[in-house]
C-alpha cells in the first residue's frame, strides 16, 4: 500500500460545505474529540487520506503474474510491424 503523507500546513484555505444527518454529525464530532482535533481538521485530514488512497488505487495497474509476463515478453520481443501498419506510418509522415 502506498504511503500516505499529510498535507503541509498552509495559510491558504478553501471552503467545502457539507450536509449530513444529525447522527453522522454527532459521530464525527465525537471522533474528532477523541482524536483531540477540531471537527474541521478531523474531516479535512480524514478525507485527504482517503482521497489519496482512492486516487492511488485508480492510478495503479495491478497485473496477474501471467499478464505481467506477457507484457514483459511483448516489450522484450516486439512483434514485427504488419504491412498495414507500415503503410499507415508512411501516410502520417
C-alpha positions as YAML, in Angstrom:
chain: A
units: angstrom
residues:
- id: 1
  name: UNK
  ca: [0.00, 0.00, 0.00]
- id: 2
  name: UNK
  ca: [1.37, 3.44, -0.87]
- id: 3
  name: UNK
  ca: [2.47, 5.70, 1.92]
- id: 4
  name: UNK
  ca: [0.08, 8.49, 2.73]
- id: 5
  name: UNK
  ca: [1.57, 11.85, 3.52]
- id: 6
  name: UNK
  ca: [-0.25, 14.53, 5.42]
- id: 7
  name: UNK
  ca: [-0.98, 17.89, 3.84]
- id: 8
  name: UNK
  ca: [1.59, 20.54, 4.59]
- id: 9
  name: UNK
  ca: [0.44, 23.47, 6.68]
- id: 10
  name: UNK
  ca: [-0.64, 26.41, 4.59]
- id: 11
  name: UNK
  ca: [-2.02, 29.84, 5.20]
- id: 12
  name: UNK
  ca: [-4.28, 29.41, 2.15]
- id: 13
  name: UNK
  ca: [-7.65, 27.80, 2.62]
- id: 14
  name: UNK
  ca: [-10.60, 26.66, 0.54]
- id: 15
  name: UNK
  ca: [-14.11, 26.04, 1.72]
- id: 16
  name: UNK
  ca: [-16.16, 22.85, 1.39]
- id: 17
  name: UNK
  ca: [-19.74, 22.81, 2.62]
- id: 18
  name: UNK
  ca: [-21.17, 19.53, 3.83]
- id: 19
  name: UNK
  ca: [-24.70, 18.50, 4.74]
- id: 20
  name: UNK
  ca: [-25.28, 15.36, 6.76]
- id: 21
  name: UNK
  ca: [-27.69, 13.80, 9.22]
- id: 22
  name: UNK
  ca: [-27.61, 14.75, 12.91]
- id: 23
  name: UNK
  ca: [-26.46, 11.21, 13.74]
- id: 24
  name: UNK
  ca: [-23.48, 11.40, 11.39]
- id: 25
  name: UNK
  ca: [-22.61, 14.88, 12.65]
- id: 26
  name: UNK
  ca: [-22.65, 13.67, 16.26]
- id: 27
  name: UNK
  ca: [-20.43, 10.70, 15.41]
- id: 28
  name: UNK
  ca: [-17.94, 12.91, 13.55]
- id: 29
  name: UNK
  ca: [-17.86, 15.36, 16.47]
- id: 30
  name: UNK
  ca: [-17.23, 12.50, 18.89]
- id: 31
  name: UNK
  ca: [-14.44, 11.04, 16.74]
- id: 32
  name: UNK
  ca: [-12.81, 14.47, 16.37]
- id: 33
  name: UNK
  ca: [-12.94, 15.00, 20.13]
- id: 34
  name: UNK
  ca: [-11.41, 11.56, 20.74]
- id: 35
  name: UNK
  ca: [-8.57, 12.48, 18.37]
- id: 36
  name: UNK
  ca: [-8.10, 15.83, 20.12]
- id: 37
  name: UNK
  ca: [-8.94, 17.68, 16.94]
- id: 38
  name: UNK
  ca: [-11.46, 20.17, 15.68]
- id: 39
  name: UNK
  ca: [-14.26, 18.82, 13.50]
- id: 40
  name: UNK
  ca: [-12.91, 20.78, 10.55]
- id: 41
  name: UNK
  ca: [-9.36, 19.44, 10.97]
- id: 42
  name: UNK
  ca: [-10.62, 15.91, 11.56]
- id: 43
  name: UNK
  ca: [-12.80, 15.91, 8.43]
- id: 44
  name: UNK
  ca: [-10.08, 17.55, 6.35]
- id: 45
  name: UNK
  ca: [-7.36, 15.09, 7.42]
- id: 46
  name: UNK
  ca: [-9.59, 12.03, 7.10]
- id: 47
  name: UNK
  ca: [-10.87, 12.99, 3.67]
- id: 48
  name: UNK
  ca: [-7.38, 13.92, 2.50]
- id: 49
  name: UNK
  ca: [-6.01, 10.50, 3.47]
- id: 50
  name: UNK
  ca: [-8.99, 8.67, 1.97]
- id: 51
  name: UNK
  ca: [-8.76, 10.69, -1.22]
- id: 52
  name: UNK
  ca: [-5.05, 9.92, -1.58]
- id: 53
  name: UNK
  ca: [-5.78, 6.20, -1.19]
- id: 54
  name: UNK
  ca: [-8.62, 6.26, -3.75]
- id: 55
  name: UNK
  ca: [-6.52, 8.16, -6.30]
- id: 56
  name: UNK
  ca: [-3.51, 5.88, -5.74]
- id: 57
  name: UNK
  ca: [-5.69, 2.80, -6.26]
- id: 58
  name: UNK
  ca: [-7.01, 4.23, -9.52]
- id: 59
  name: UNK
  ca: [-3.54, 5.22, -10.71]
- id: 60
  name: UNK
  ca: [-2.05, 1.80, -10.04]
- id: 61
  name: UNK
  ca: [-2.40, -1.04, -12.52]
- id: 62
  name: UNK
  ca: [-2.13, -4.49, -11.00]
- id: 63
  name: UNK
  ca: [-1.44, -7.42, -13.30]
- id: 64
  name: UNK
  ca: [-1.61, -11.13, -12.64]
- id: 65
  name: UNK
  ca: [1.70, -13.00, -12.93]
- id: 66
  name: UNK
  ca: [0.58, -14.32, -16.33]
- id: 67
  name: UNK
  ca: [-0.35, -10.86, -17.63]
- id: 68
  name: UNK
  ca: [2.86, -9.34, -16.28]
- id: 69
  name: UNK
  ca: [4.92, -12.00, -18.02]
- id: 70
  name: UNK
  ca: [3.03, -11.47, -21.29]
- id: 71
  name: UNK
  ca: [3.56, -7.70, -21.04]
- id: 72
  name: UNK
  ca: [7.28, -8.02, -20.36]
- id: 73
  name: UNK
  ca: [7.63, -10.56, -23.16]
- id: 74
  name: UNK
  ca: [5.92, -8.17, -25.58]
- id: 75
  name: UNK
  ca: [8.35, -5.42, -24.56]
- id: 76
  name: UNK
  ca: [11.38, -7.64, -24.93]
- id: 77
  name: UNK
  ca: [10.19, -9.31, -28.15]
- id: 78
  name: UNK
  ca: [8.06, -6.82, -30.06]
- id: 79
  name: UNK
  ca: [6.01, -8.16, -32.97]
- id: 80
  name: UNK
  ca: [7.13, -7.25, -36.46]
- id: 81
  name: UNK
  ca: [5.01, -4.47, -37.97]
- id: 82
  name: UNK
  ca: [2.37, -5.59, -40.44]
- id: 83
  name: UNK
  ca: [2.19, -4.13, -43.93]
- id: 84
  name: UNK
  ca: [-0.94, -2.21, -42.94]
- id: 85
  name: UNK
  ca: [0.95, -0.54, -40.08]
- id: 86
  name: UNK
  ca: [3.90, 0.24, -42.33]
- id: 87
  name: UNK
  ca: [1.56, 1.83, -44.90]
- id: 88
  name: UNK
  ca: [-0.23, 3.80, -42.17]
- id: 89
  name: UNK
  ca: [3.03, 5.16, -40.80]
- id: 90
  name: UNK
  ca: [4.03, 6.30, -44.29]
- id: 91
  name: UNK
  ca: [0.76, 8.30, -44.52]
- id: 92
  name: UNK
  ca: [1.35, 10.20, -41.29]
- id: 93
  name: UNK
  ca: [4.99, 11.07, -42.05]
...
